[in-house]
């Protein structure tokens, strides 16, 4: 009798809590300050506007801003309101206070399934501890590695072109992945994945195999919908692969600690894990800022995911293949450097290469949207016709920052973009080049310099020696949005997922008197002057 009463009481308590939770969710939605904002209607009872955002990504965000203004309301799951803003003053406020405006739990869960509890997922004090340095001195020492792997990839592509009668048709996304995975393996933990040139080998490296499979993106709706975690738990194979990564990562960590204790040998180690271990073992570091082995180990998949990301390189090849005049102009500048093994300073001394990188990352930001849980630079008019210059944000409400829409702001295009900074960009606290590609504030991408120098090294080596042409019409290239990044895809072959088919052939240098008349203007907004 007692057990029955206890069980009944627990059931009643759970039922009351469930009813209260559901009532509060709907009450908060009905009384939300966001309900006054203009915005598009839901096009799906469950997904809200998510299909409009992710399935019809090209240009959708710009149309919303044009129709409803810089501050609007969009609908998430079950029609719950999200604050969507391209207002630079609001974004500056959000990014400058990122320990207040944190990633939603659903987004942290989605990213955490791929990278674990690393710097991309943790918040507040844990985020401060997991913030290793990627300084110029370190990157200068790593540049020869970037160039070496770029040359290896170049040679593989040139060989494939020769074997195919002069021109090879390649899906460059997985091709780039092999090079960048080898780079981050050695730059990250002094570990050789041996990916380049070994595709199809039966003796695949087990950490490479575990990583590539555990990082495969599943159903984005499932991973973002928090309450489905209990209903659809992670599969056993994924759990085993993460366990493999942890086991091998622990071995790498122990070796780095051994070298750090040895002292003399460790001082020459330049990989990120060794640097992180040495910094963590420094006697002067406060105990509150010291990371546990689990904290350090959590960075292994984070370094892997961030370090071998191929989105920027793929989109740059797309832009160059689509615009052969730009490709030729860039090649002319690269060939003007009488050195096929450039230093970091050499790469940074090439102005047109820098412009190509900047404009590609502005128009094709790898991460297209950021979410966070506000003073406005552009007042909005609510549904009742009342003008507001501030907006109340309640705890737990989602804020959507469409990075691509902000970067592509049509009011600030033109050939003078990289000759003088538009005034509006001063309101964007971007960590690099007055754009949000690498975000800004305390949660800015800590590896942005690494990504830029790696991309420049790849472009320098590949474009000097090879020519690129799209294997499908440019209009057939679309965008596949994953929980983390956006990748090229072929609209007519959507079921194949992300891909970028490109025709690659060796470049045969011809004598030219000048390239000054080669380009008057182009879609990137550059003017080349030799």
Buried (B, 14 or more C-beta within 10 A) or exposed (E): EEEEEEEEEEEEEEEEEEEEEEEEEEEBBEEBBBEBBBBBEBBEEEBBBBBBBBBEBEEBBBEBBEEBBBBBBBBBBBBBBBBBBBBBBBBBBBBEBBEEBBBBEBBBBBBBBBBBBBBBBBEEEBBBBBBBEBEEEBBBEBBBBBBBBBBBBBBBBBEBBEEBEEBBEBBBBBBBBBBBBBBBBBBBBBBEBBBBBBEEEEEBBEBBEBBBBBBEBBEBBEBBBBEBBEEEEEEEEBEEBBEBBBEBBBEBBEBBBEBBEEEEEBEEBBBBBBBBBBBBBEEEEEEEEBBEEEBBBBBBBBBBBBBBBBBBBBBBBBBBBBBEBBBBBBBBBBBEBEEBEBEBEBBBEBEBBBBBBBBBBBBBBBBBBBBBBBEBBBBBBBEEEEEBEEBEBEEEBBBBBBBBBBBBBEEBBEEEBBEEEBEBBEBBBBBBBBBBBBBBBBBBBBBBBBBBBBBBBBBBBBBBBBBBBBBBEEEBBBBBBBBBBBBBBBEEEEEEBBBBBBBBBBBEEEEEEEBEEBBEEBEBBBBBEE
